[in-house]
């Protein structure tokens, strides 16, 4: 008759081994799909002059300032016809800065009805100051859920997009690394994988379609030789990872992944 | 007017820097380079030092090397002060200089404070000064600087965008920064990078 340790050993083999195998497969699938997604080239099908919806993730203080400096040099209302700004709850100043930015932008471009062309959405923080780590997973999930809603255009604070937009998803997402950016970019990835799977299931896999929810991460100008925590986490996720110092160029999450690109100082 | 604007940030006190810019030797050096005004954003921790200095100055009733000295604890934006450092002949302004701290408080503290204070966090004022194209001295706070802020300061100094200052020997940096006018990389207006190309890439336009 087998002794108790032997039975336990057999049991654990029967249960743990398949679990480990499944876990390994899941991790492998995720890693592979991240690699495929990052390296896939996107079909060039977007016509110039068609409406573009850009989603800007603003963080607290320093991140917001840098982001708005960048957009100052970049934005043209002829390209980015609709802008959604995402701020964290409790960060009224970033929201105010975004409004000021839009006002000066409108003055510069001399467009009169631009108040209709942008939207500011406030979403809950992933982890508030001094919040217990026990409840942090819950609030992070709440933040993630809010990101999913925003990306699907279903957040209560969002207005309806102008009629010329065919999709409620933003075309492009830009961030420079506040904590909420991690949630936002992962949410975008999740939605994209759903779109990919459903399209594949419907047998439209080969038809080129306009890519939406593309993500651009710009590492903070203050990072010279080391990536920030958000940057480190998003390195395998972002479609384009830009750095402002040559020392950070060419980094990648792991072998086979896309490398970071040096773009110069875009904040000055 | 030729202004030397000093900012110590809001989140952590940098009393050593406030002390250093109120020293006789530093003021004398400012006078030597024709500065007329000294403005100190001294933060919460520096208030008592600045006020003590101000009352002593009044008592001794001599003008501090011909300098007008002013100070405040915090303001939501530095922009207007940076503008006072820029050259502007219509306002009789000569090109001054900015002395900025580099280093932020421990993360927890940094998040607790209101958003206003975040904007002062080290790199923010450095970037603002660079954008204003004014001579810049960066003084890392030895007690607080994160590794990456020290790296930033080193790299900026290495490429000639800023001078690294040390609270123990601040007077010597005045000359180094004030003589920087002619140095080309100091003025960034020439090349403007933008995100046009990378964003267009991702938008996958037909052309």
Interface residues (C-beta under 8 A of the other chain):
Chain A: X42 X43 X44 X45 X46 X47 X48 X52 X54 X60 X61 X62 X65 X66 X69 X70 X73 X74 X79 X91 X92 X93 X94 X129 X130 X171 X172 X174 X210 X211 X214 X215 X216 X218 X220 X221 X222 X223 X224 X225 X226 X228 X239 X240 X242 X245 X247 X261 X263 X264 X265 X266 X267 X268
Chain B: X108 X111 X112 X114 X115 X116 X117 X118 X119 X121 X122 X123 X124 X127 X128 X130 X131 X147 X148 X149 X151 X152 X154 X155 X188 X191 X192 X193 X194 X195 X196 X198 X199 X200 X201 X202 X203 X204 X205 X206 X207
